[in-house]
């Protein structure tokens, strides 16, 4: 994974040993305008040296340094960092790795520490805390069973927990530092301050990483990769990632980019018109819209199994995309060479098995992030201009590329579309039309209330049940719908959004009064876990 050349001398490299917070370290450092990359903790020394980092952070992890085959940095690592004056910070497991590998001792703690703990500075003017005075205390997030019991020569304890366990160590001469807690989580209120001080003041890293530089660098990379006669294709979903990726590639190579937007009949209310207007009028992207709704829905008729529905949608999309590529080849007189994908950095990281799992490390992107697993005979080379970026950074890049802010702030929408919001057969009755109308009323009400940006995702679900009601003085036997809204940072976990009662009352009345065939509105108040965000 090659970082932009302009960043190579000023990179903070994180070696991942399996902590659930490792991505967070990477993101937190980037908010300081410092470029950081995360690679497997068991990467080869050559992989590390090729990246030429100025600082290396060893992450936490679920392992014990005493376990046979527990993950570690490669042979020659210590000699490499000392010879090149590279600063090393170990966090939790990373600290224990430093202590053990440099000649100290780690043992199972008498009192294991998990959750919020208070630590106290025990050495004056320790570099880690910016010369914090002896006795200074702070709340931190601990998560460890082992602890350092004897430090290597030249190391000093800078802070201890209230229970007396080593909480921070340093060896200024050798440039090795360690924290037994997680500074990157919000449960460590002064953690970001510590990271900022360590990277900027102790290590002397320059905070000069800007999204404008990323854009310019990526445009250079794309122009260097795509030959002057080569053509590129891109499948647009209507989501932020593929749109920003396509806009960036279009800026680099112009009309040699050919995009396709497929209406599979499972889109939201007026989605085709709205998205195509943004593509054509705002972004001036060359997009072919293919209405394949009849094709998709006929294949889905009578299918109720969620996984089968997904597979049918994926298979049909590939067929439509394949036909588009062949038509383009006839028109151009040559095959397109490249495929643009809006792969993000978390997709790349998550595709690597955690260290110590015994599985092979690879950077193969998970199949559901690919365009359905394209036909092998297409032999397209990938362009993934966002593969080093997180979602919030993609939105920032989108702003620079003049993608409308309203578009960038859109809630995520699932690849299978409304198929995962209609349990059972999506073609039953007029379920899709009903769901589109209900969803539109719900989302518009959220926007009118000024709370759209507070919510990660909001949508309606068509329930495959009939309920009894009274409408217009008549007894009805109509459909029930559910409303769902969640808050989340990354979609991995989510809490349901607490609406005001008046809002729910108003939106329920409006749905039942406006949408023919609905006489009951329910609210989904489950978090993730135990539920998923989508219903299927």
C-alpha positions in Angstrom: 0.0 0.0 0.0 1.9 3.0 -1.3 1.3 6.4 0.4 1.5 9.6 -1.6 5.2 10.5 -2.2 4.8 13.9 -0.6 3.9 12.3 2.7 6.5 9.6 2.9 9.0 11.4 5.2 6.4 12.5 7.6 4.3 9.4 8.2 3.0 7.8 11.5 2.8 4.1 11.0 0.6 1.9 13.2 1.4 -1.8 13.6 -1.9 -3.5 14.3 -1.9 -6.3 16.9 -5.7 -6.8 16.8 -7.1 -4.1 19.1 -10.7 -3.1 18.5 -9.4 0.5 18.7 -6.6 0.4 16.1 -8.6 2.2 13.4 -9.4 4.8 15.9 -5.7 5.6 16.5 -5.3 6.1 12.8 -8.3 8.4 12.6 -7.4 10.4 15.7 -3.9 11.1 14.4 -5.3 12.2 11.0 -7.5 14.8 12.8 -4.2 16.4 13.9 -3.3 16.9 10.2 -0.8 14.2 10.4 -0.9 11.3 7.9 -1.1 7.9 9.5 -1.3 4.4 8.0 -2.2 1.1 9.7 -0.6 -2.2 8.6 -0.5 -5.7 10.1 1.7 -5.9 13.2 3.4 -9.0 11.7 4.4 -7.2 8.5 7.9 -7.7 7.2 10.7 -5.3 8.0 10.9 -4.4 4.3 7.3 -3.4 4.3 8.0 -1.1 7.2 11.2 0.4 5.9 9.6 1.0 2.4 7.1 3.2 4.1 9.9 5.2 5.7 7.9 6.3 8.9 9.1 8.9 11.3 7.0 7.4 14.1 5.8 3.9 14.7 2.9 3.1 17.1 2.5 -0.5 18.3 -1.2 -1.1 18.9 -3.0 -2.9 21.7 -4.4 -6.4 21.1 -6.1 -9.4 22.8 -2.9 -11.4 23.1 -0.5 -12.1 25.9 3.3 -11.8 25.2 3.6 -15.2 27.1 1.4 -17.0 24.6 3.3 -19.2 22.1 3.4 -17.5 18.6 1.9 -14.3 20.0 2.4 -11.6 17.3 5.4 -9.4 17.3 7.4 -6.9 15.2 9.9 -8.5 12.8 13.5 -9.4 13.5 15.8 -6.4 13.1 13.0 -4.0 14.0 14.7 -2.6 17.1 18.0 -2.1 15.3 16.2 -0.4 12.4 14.3 2.2 14.5 17.4 3.0 16.6 19.7 3.4 13.6 17.2 5.7 11.9 16.1 7.7 15.0 12.5 6.6 14.7 10.2 7.2 17.7 8.3 4.2 18.9 5.1 4.3 21.1 3.6 1.1 22.5 0.0 1.1 23.6 -1.2 -1.6 26.0 0.0 -4.9 24.3 2.5 -2.7 22.4 4.0 -1.5 25.7 4.3 -5.0 26.9 6.0 -6.1 23.7 8.6 -3.3 24.1 9.3 -4.3 27.7 9.6 -8.0 26.9 11.7 -7.6 23.7 14.1 -5.1 25.2 15.0 -7.2 28.2 12.3 -6.4 30.8 9.7 -8.7 32.3 5.9 -8.9 31.9 3.7 -10.9 34.2 0.0 -11.7 34.8 -1.3 -8.8 36.9 -2.4 -9.5 40.4 -5.3 -7.1 39.8 -6.4 -7.0 36.2 -7.5 -3.5 35.1 -10.4 -3.0 32.7 -12.4 0.2 32.1 -12.0 3.7 33.6 -9.0 4.1 35.9 -7.1 7.0 37.5 -3.4 7.2 36.8 -0.9 9.5 38.5 2.3 11.0 37.2 5.2 9.7 39.3 8.2 11.3 37.5 8.6 15.0 37.0 9.1 16.4 33.5 8.5 13.0 31.7 8.2 13.7 28.0 5.0 11.8 27.5 2.9 14.2 29.6 4.7 17.5 28.7 6.5 17.9 31.9 3.5 17.2 34.0 4.2 17.6 37.7 4.5 14.7 40.1 1.0 13.9 41.5 -0.9 15.1 38.5 -3.9 12.7 37.9 -6.0 11.9 34.9 -8.8 9.4 34.0 -7.8 6.8 31.4 -9.3 3.7 29.7 -7.5 0.5 30.8 -7.9 -2.9 29.2 -5.2 -5.4 30.3 -4.5 -8.5 32.2 -0.7 -8.6 32.0 1.5 -5.8 33.3 5.2 -4.7 33.2 6.9 -5.8 36.4 10.6 -5.1 35.5 11.6 -2.5 32.9 14.5 -2.8 30.5 17.7 -0.9 31.3 17.4 2.8 30.7 13.5 2.9 31.0 11.7 4.8 33.6 8.2 4.7 35.0 6.4 8.0 34.2 3.0 7.2 35.6 1.2 4.5 37.6 -2.4 3.5 38.1 -4.0 3.9 41.6 -3.4 0.2 42.1 0.3 0.7 41.5 0.5 -0.9 38.0 2.9 0.7 35.4 0.8 3.1 33.3 3.5 4.9 31.3 7.1 4.3 30.5 9.8 6.0 28.5 13.4 5.8 27.4 14.3 9.2 25.9 17.7 8.2 24.7 16.4 5.2 22.7 13.2 7.0 21.7 11.0 4.2 23.1 7.7 5.1 24.9 4.8 3.2 26.2 1.2 3.7 27.6 -0.6 0.9 29.3 -4.0 2.6 28.5 -5.8 3.6 25.3 -5.3 7.4 24.7 -7.3 7.2 21.4 -10.7 6.5 23.0 -13.0 9.3 24.4 -13.0 7.5 27.8 -9.4 8.9 28.2 -10.3 12.6 28.2 -6.7 13.8 28.0 -5.7 11.1 25.6 -5.7 13.3 22.5 -3.7 15.9 24.3 -1.1 13.3 25.1 -1.0 12.0 21.5 -0.8 15.6 20.1 2.1 16.5 22.5 3.9 13.2 21.8 3.7 13.5 18.0 4.2 17.3 17.6 6.5 18.2 20.5 8.4 15.1 21.4 8.7 13.5 17.9 8.7 16.8 15.9 6.2 15.5 13.3 4.9 18.3 11.0 1.1 18.7 11.0 0.9 19.5 7.3 -1.4 16.9 5.8 -4.3 18.5 3.9 -7.1 17.0 1.8 -6.1 19.4 -1.1 -2.7 17.7 -1.2 -4.4 14.3 -1.3 -6.6 15.4 -4.2 -3.6 16.7 -6.2 -1.5 13.6 -5.4 -4.3 11.2 -6.5 -4.9 13.1 -9.7 -1.2 12.7 -10.5 -1.3 9.0 -9.6 -4.4 8.4 -11.9 -2.9 10.3 -14.8 0.4 8.4 -14.4 -1.5 5.1 -14.3 -4.1 5.5 -17.0 -2.5 5.8 -20.5 -3.5 8.6 -22.9 -5.7 6.2 -25.0 -7.1 4.2 -22.1 -10.8 4.3 -21.1 -12.2 3.8 -17.6 -15.6 2.6 -16.4 -17.3 3.1 -13.1 -20.5 1.8 -11.5 -22.3 4.6 -9.6 -24.6 3.6 -6.8 -25.8 7.0 -5.9 -23.8 6.9 -2.7 -21.0 9.2 -1.5 -18.0 6.9 -2.0 -18.5 5.9 -5.7 -19.6 9.5 -6.5 -16.5 11.1 -5.0 -14.2 8.5 -6.6 -15.8 9.0 -10.0 -15.6 12.8 -9.7 -11.9 12.6 -8.8 -11.1 10.3 -11.8 -13.2 12.6 -14.1 -11.1 15.5 -13.0 -8.0 13.6 -13.9 -8.9 12.1 -17.3 -12.1 13.8 -18.4 -14.5 12.1 -20.9 -12.5 8.9 -21.0 -14.4 8.0 -17.9 -17.7 6.2 -18.6 -20.1 5.8 -15.7 -23.2 3.6 -15.4 -26.1 4.1 -12.9 -28.5 1.1 -12.7 -32.1 1.6 -11.6 -32.9 -1.9 -10.2 -36.4 -1.1 -9.2 -35.4 -1.1 -5.6 -34.5 2.6 -5.2 -36.0 5.2 -3.0 -38.7 7.7 -4.1 -37.6 9.6 -7.2 -34.0 8.4 -6.6 -33.2 8.0 -10.3 -34.3 11.5 -11.2 -32.6 13.1 -8.2 -29.3 11.3 -8.5 -29.0 11.7 -12.3 -29.7 15.4 -11.9 -26.7 15.7 -9.4 -24.5 13.6 -11.7 -25.3 15.6 -14.9 -26.0 19.2 -13.7 -23.8 19.6 -10.6 -20.9 17.2 -11.3 -21.1 17.0 -15.2 -20.2 13.3 -15.0 -20.6 11.2 -18.1 -23.3 8.8 -16.9 -25.5 6.2 -18.7 -28.6 5.4 -16.8 -29.9 1.9 -17.3 -33.5 1.2 -16.2 -33.4 -2.5 -15.4 -36.2 -2.5 -12.9 -38.4 -4.9 -14.8 -35.5 -7.4 -15.2 -34.6 -7.3 -11.5 -38.2 -7.5 -10.2 -39.1 -10.4 -12.4 -36.2 -12.4 -11.1 -37.1 -11.5 -7.5 -40.8 -12.4 -7.8 -41.7 -15.0 -5.2 -38.3 -15.0 -3.5 -38.4 -14.6 0.2 -35.0 -15.8 1.5 -32.8 -12.7 2.3 -29.6 -14.2 1.0 -31.2 -15.4 -2.2 -32.5 -11.9 -2.8 -29.0 -10.5 -2.4 -27.5 -13.0 -4.7 -30.1 -12.4 -7.4 -29.5 -8.6 -7.2 -25.8 -9.1 -7.4 -26.0 -11.5 -10.3 -28.4 -9.2 -12.3 -26.2 -6.2 -11.6 -23.2 -8.0 -13.0 -25.1 -9.0 -16.1 -26.2 -5.3 -16.7 -22.7 -4.0 -16.1 -21.2 -6.6 -18.4 -23.6 -5.6 -21.2 -22.7 -2.0 -20.6 -19.0 -2.8 -20.9 -19.5 -4.7 -24.1 -21.6 -2.0 -25.7 -18.9 0.5 -24.8 -16.3 -1.7 -26.4 -18.2 -1.7 -29.6 -18.6 2.0 -29.5 -15.0 2.8 -28.7 -13.5 0.0 -30.9 -11.4 -1.1 -27.9 -11.9 -2.6 -24.4 -12.1 -0.3 -21.4 -8.9 -0.9 -19.3 -9.7 0.2 -15.8 -12.5 0.0 -13.2 -13.1 2.7 -10.6 -14.1 1.5 -7.1 -14.9 3.6 -4.1 -13.1 1.3 -1.7 -12.3 3.0 1.6 -9.5 2.5 4.1 -11.6 0.5 6.6 -12.5 -1.9 3.8 -8.8 -2.5 3.2 -7.9 -2.9 6.9 -10.8 -5.2 7.7 -9.9 -7.5 4.8 -6.7 -8.4 6.7 -7.1 -11.2 9.3 -6.0 -10.1 12.8 -2.5 -11.0 13.9 -2.4 -14.3 15.8 -5.4 -15.7 14.0 -3.2 -18.1 12.0 -4.8 -16.8 8.7 -2.9 -15.4 5.8 -2.6 -11.6 5.6 -3.9 -10.2 2.3 -5.4 -6.9 1.1 -8.2 -8.5 -0.9 -11.2 -6.4 -0.5 -14.3 -8.1 0.8 -16.6 -9.3 -2.0 -19.5 -7.2 -1.0 -17.3 -4.1 -1.5 -16.5 -5.1 -5.0 -19.0 -4.6 -7.8 -20.7 -7.9 -7.1 -17.6 -9.9 -8.1 -17.2 -8.9 -11.8 -16.7 -11.4 -14.6 -13.1 -12.7 -14.7 -12.9 -12.3 -18.5 -13.3 -8.5 -18.2 -9.8 -8.4 -16.7 -10.1 -4.8 -15.6 -7.4 -3.1 -13.6 -8.6 -1.4 -10.4 -8.4 2.3 -9.6 -9.2 2.9 -6.0 -8.5 6.6 -5.3 -10.1 6.6 -1.8 -8.4 3.5 -0.5 -6.3 5.4 2.1 -9.3 7.5 3.3 -12.0 7.2 6.0 -15.6 8.2 5.4 -15.4 11.6 7.0 -12.3 12.3 4.9 -14.1 11.3 1.7 -16.8 13.8 2.5 -14.1 16.5 3.0 -12.6 15.6 -0.3 -16.0 15.7 -1.9 -16.5 19.3 -0.7 -13.2 20.3 -2.4 -14.4 18.6 -5.6 -17.7 20.7 -5.4 -19.9 17.7 -4.7 -23.1 19.3 -3.2 -23.0 19.2 0.6 -26.6 17.9 0.7 -25.4 14.9 -1.4 -22.3 14.3 0.8 -24.5 14.3 4.0 -26.9 11.7 2.7 -27.5 8.7 5.0 -26.0 5.4 3.8 -28.2 3.3 1.6 -27.8 -0.5 1.3 -26.5 -2.1 -1.9 -29.6 -4.3 -2.3 -31.8 -1.3 -1.8 -35.4 -1.6 -0.6 -35.1 -5.4 -0.9 -33.7 -5.5 2.6 -36.5 -3.3 3.9 -39.3 -5.5 2.7 -39.1 -8.8 4.6 -40.2 -11.5 2.2 -41.2 -11.1 -1.4 -40.4 -7.5 -2.5 -42.9 -7.8 -5.4 -45.9 -8.5 -3.2 -48.8 -6.2 -4.0 -47.7 -2.6 -4.1 -45.2 -2.9 -1.2 -42.5 -1.0 -3.0 -44.7 2.0 -3.9 -46.1 2.1 -0.3 -42.6 1.9 1.2 -41.3 4.6 -1.1 -44.1 7.0 -0.1 -43.7 6.2 3.7 -39.9 6.6 3.5 -40.2 9.9 1.7 -42.6 11.4 4.3 -40.4 10.2 7.2 -37.1 11.5 5.8 -38.7 14.8 4.8 -40.1 15.2 8.3 -36.7 14.6 9.7 -35.2 17.2 7.4 -37.9 19.7 8.3 -37.3 19.2 12.0 -33.6 20.0 11.4 -32.3 16.7 12.9 -31.2 14.9 9.7 -27.5 15.4 10.4 -27.8 14.1 13.9 -28.9 10.7 12.6 -26.6 8.1 11.0 -29.4 6.4 9.1 -33.2 6.7 9.0 -35.7 4.7 6.9 -39.0 2.9 6.8 -39.7 -0.8 6.6 -42.7 -2.5 5.0 -44.0 -5.2 7.3 -45.5 -8.3 5.7 -48.6 -8.3 8.0 -52.1 -6.9 7.7 -53.6 -5.1 10.7 -57.1 -3.9 11.6 -57.8 -0.2 11.6 -60.5 2.4 11.4 -60.1 5.1 8.7 -62.9 7.4 7.5 -65.4 5.7 9.9 -64.8 2.4 8.1 -63.0 -0.7 9.3 -59.8 -1.4 7.4 -57.5 -4.4 7.0 -54.3 -2.7 5.7 -50.5 -2.8 6.0 -48.2 -1.9 8.9 -44.9 -0.1 8.5 -42.0 0.5 10.9 -39.8 3.5 11.2 -36.1 3.1 12.1 -33.5 5.8 13.0 -30.1 5.2 14.5 -27.1 7.1 15.6 -23.6 5.7 15.0 -20.0 6.6 14.3 -19.2 3.9 11.8 -22.2 1.6 11.5 -20.5 -1.2 13.5 -22.6 -0.4 16.6 -25.7 1.8 16.7 -28.3 3.3 19.2 -31.8 4.1 18.2 -32.6 7.8 17.9 -34.8 9.4 20.6 -37.5 11.4 18.8 -39.7 13.9 20.5 -43.2 12.4 21.0 -44.8 15.2 19.0 -42.6 14.5 16.0 -43.6 10.8 16.1 -47.3 11.7 16.5 -47.2 14.1 13.5 -45.3 11.7 11.2 -47.6 8.8 12.1 -50.7 10.8 11.3 -49.2 12.1 8.1 -48.3 8.6 6.9 -51.7 7.1 7.7 -53.5 10.0 6.1 -51.4 10.3 3.0 -50.4 6.7 2.1 -53.2 4.5 0.9 -52.9 1.0 2.3 -51.2 1.9 5.6 -53.2 1.9 8.9 -50.4 1.3 11.5 -47.0 2.8 12.2 -44.5 1.2 14.5 -41.2 2.5 15.8 -38.1 0.2 16.0 -36.3 0.9 19.3 -33.6 -1.8 19.2 -29.9 -1.0 19.2 -27.1 -2.8 17.3 -26.4 -5.3 18.8 -28.7 -7.2 19.3 -30.3 -6.1 16.0 -28.7 -5.1 12.8 -29.4 -1.7 11.4 -31.3 -3.0 8.3 -34.1 -5.6 8.8 -32.7 -8.2 6.4 
